[in-house]
């Protein structure tokens, strides 16, 4: 087995040196061909200088610098497309994913039973709100996107590199690695791993970012919001019929001769709300279609450093994506 480890890097100038040192040591002890791909996602601090230094000092490390901050999943797509070996491992740059746990993922991939393995923490490492938002997003992925084992999805994953063939034409600014991987296989498993607490800095992936990511997935990879808008219209139609029937009944029984002002304003508010929600959902889809037509790239590589940086990889040129 040969392994490419992809690490998206943002504000990680302190954690990168120990992470890479430990990771390379683990992979060498396993006696596998390997490479470590550091994708610096427009980090405003000295992360690129550190990644560049590591790539020049360690012959199995490559550093890729994106032209600006494109987001974690876009940076992952950039690194995955650069990977040359049989298996791709992705992990965070903050040392919450211990390099010593990588062999567990690789062992789970041995044989032909699984194509994708997630490292699931034995204990949740986030706060209550972050954990609740994460579980909600995963539940939405499972129901709306039809992704099996969505509850076990994590950023610590290993998969066969051939799966990227299923999303080689993925383009645009709203990428989701987990959705794209689900297009290529249903052979998905998980393994329990130990996760460390974050010791340096704070996570940029807060509740707001999780909600934003969930919206991107729903609007970018599913028609569920459109169906929900249709259901909302159907529901408000039923409410309108019931209210109309109530008014006619009261008129027929002599309880009233004119529908009350409250009833009229309530019906107007309900129907107006349903219309605005439906228009908003349609507008989001149209806006994404328009954005796709503008040719916004998934990422743009500004610079590559490493012994094999000039070697062609069997993927499409990244600058045009």
Secondary structure by P-SEA (a helix, b strand, c coil): cbbbbbbbbcccccaaaaaaaaaaaaaaaacccbbbbbbbcccccaaaaaaaaaaaacccbbbbbccccccaaaaaaaaaaaccccbbbbbbccccccccaaaaaaaaaccccccbbbbccccccccaaaaaaaaaaaaaaaccccccccccccccccccccccccccccccccccaaaaaaacccccbbbbbbbbccccccccccaaaaaaaaaaaaacccaaaaaaaaaaaaaaaaaaaaaaaaaaaaaaacccccccaaaaaaaaaaaaaaaaaaaaaaaaaaaaaaaaaaccccccccccccccccccccccccccc
